[in-house]
Amino acid sequence: MQRLIILVLLISLTACSQKKEIFDNYTAEIKDFQYNLNKEYADSIRSPLTKEDLKKFSSLEFFPIDSTYKVTAKFIRTPDEEPFEMTTTTSRKSIEVKYGEVHFTLKDTTLTLNVYQNVKLKLTDQYKNYLFLPFTDKTNGKESYGGGRYIGLEIPKGDTIIIDFNKAYNPYCAYNPKYSCPIPPRENDLPVAIKAGVKAYKNH
């Protein structure tokens, strides 16, 4: 009996250790994402910030890292879609095509989003597999940027895709009005609060 108890304890400790390792690795992955994003915004050549904001920039603000906002979604391709003009923050139109739909459950709520592919970008080697996921949610205009946020994805080989809202970022126009940014279509408005990713920018 004593040996059985010891064996159960060892199995439990091993499982806990493995879970901690997975959590630590995931946390490191998101912190690396945040670090690289901050590095880009601090770079005078690549930064979307105005010259005035760049001088005092130290870091973007992020929601706490929460692995529950990383979901595996069912990916449904929509090959018969026609290109359309996606509205932007300026008079420019972004020519996109709906590439597919993602269906997933987040905190017991079933959700659906459309993913898009830019007609011009898909002709380039660098972005031929790039998918654009713009969305809005209940945090917009409060904790996050009012115009919504984006997530960059790659075309999956199978019928599932990983969506990590901890990697949601603001469009450039959240920092500088000179940029023209696609506005998330109404069908990509989530009826929940996505408390993950980049928060609204406060240029102190």
N, C-alpha and C positions, 0 to 999 in steps of 0.2 A: 504493500500500500504506500509506504514511504517513497519507494522508487517511482511509483506512478505520479505522486504529487510533485516530486522533483522534476520529472519529465514534463509535466504540464506547465510548471513554472518556467522551465527552460524554453519551451515552445512559445510561451507568452512573451518572455523577454526578447526572444529572437524576432517575433512579429512586431513588437513595439520598436525595437531597434531599426527594423526595416522601414517601418512607417516614418520614423524620425528622419532617416536618411533620405527618403523620398521627399519629405517636407522640406528638409534643408536644401536639397538639390533644386527643388522648385523655387524656393525663396531666392536662392542665388541666381537662378535664371531670370526672374523678374527684376531683381536688383541690377543685374547686368543690363537688361533692357532700359531701365530707368537711368542708369549711368551713361549709356550711349546716347540716350535722348538728350540728357543734360549737356553732354559733351558737344553734341551737334548745335544746341541752342547757344552755347557759350562761344562757338566758333564764329568769328566776325564774317567769314566768307559764306558759311552755310546757314547761319541763323536767320530765322524769319523775323526776329525782334527788330524794333526800331533802334536807331543808334542810341537814343536816350535810354531805352530800357536795357540795351545790351551792356551799357556801362555799369549798371547796378545789378545785373542778373547774377544769381547764385545757384538757384535750382527751381525747377517746376514743382508744383505740389501734386502729390499722388494720394489716392485713397489707400488705406491699409491693404497689404497683399492678402488676398483671400482666394484660396484654391477652389472654392465652390463656384467661382465665376469662370472657371475653366471647364468647358463642356464638350462632350463629343456629340456632334449633330449629325442627323441624317441628311445626306446631300443629294438633292434631286436636280438633275440637269434639265434645262429648258431650251433645247437646241433650235426651236422654231421661232424664237423671239427676234423682233426687228429692232435695229438701233433707234434710239430716241434721244431727244435733247433734255438733258438733266439741268434743271435750273441751278444757277450759281449765285453768289453774293453780288455779282456785277451783271452787266448786260450779256456777258459771254455765256454760251451754252456749252456744256460738256457732253460730247457724243458718247453715249454708253449703250451697252446692250445687256439685258438681263441674262446672266449666264446660268443661274440656278436659284434654288431655294434651300435654306437650311432650317431644319425642324429639330427642336431640342427642348429639354425641360430644365428650368432653372428655378431652384428653391420651390419645387412643387407646382410651378406654373409652366404650361406648355406654350411655347413661343415659336414664331416663324419670322424669318427675315429673308429678303432678297439679296443676292450678291450680284455684282455687276463687273463687266469688263470694258475698259475704255477702248474704243475702236482704233485709235491711233497707237496707243501704247502696246496693244497686243501684236502689232506688226514689228516691234523691236525685240531683239534677243533678250535684253535685260528684263523686260516686263511681259513677255509672251505668255507666261503662266500666272501672272498676277491677277488677283481678284480683289475687288473693292467692296468693302462692307461699311457703308455709312448708316448711322442709326441715331435716333433720339430716344430719350427715356425720361423718367420722372425726376431726375436730378438736374435736368437742363434749366439754366437760368437761376439755379440756386447753388448747388455744390459744383456743378460742372458747366461748361460753356453752353450758352443758350442755343447756339446753332447746331448742336449735336457733335458727335465724335465719329472717328473712323477706326477701322481695323483692317490691316493688310493681310491677305491670305494668298495661298497658292493653290492652283487647281489640284485636287486630290486624284489619286489613281483609282480609288474605289468609291464606295457610296457613303462614306462617312468623312467628316472633317472636324478638326479641333478648332474651337473658337475660344480664345482666351481674352476675356474682357479686361484682365489686368494689363493688357497691352493696348487698350484703347487710347487713342491720342487725339488731340485737338487739331482742327484744320489750321493752316497758317493764318487765315484771316482772324483767328481768335487773338492773334498777337499784333497783327499789322494790317490795316485796311487796304493796303496797296495790292493785296493778293485777291485772286478770284477763286472761291472755293465752292465745290458742289454742295448743294443743300440736300440733306437726306430726304428722300421721297416719303410721302405721308404713310405709305404702307410699311415703312421701316421704323415706325414710332412704337416703341415697346411700352406696354402698360405697367411697367415695373420700374423700380429704381435700381440702376446699375451702379452700385457703390464700389467701383473698381476702375483702375486706370488713371489717366491724368485728370486732375481737377481744373476748375476755371482758373484762368491766369489773373493774378493780382500784381500789377506793376507798382509795387511799393515805392 
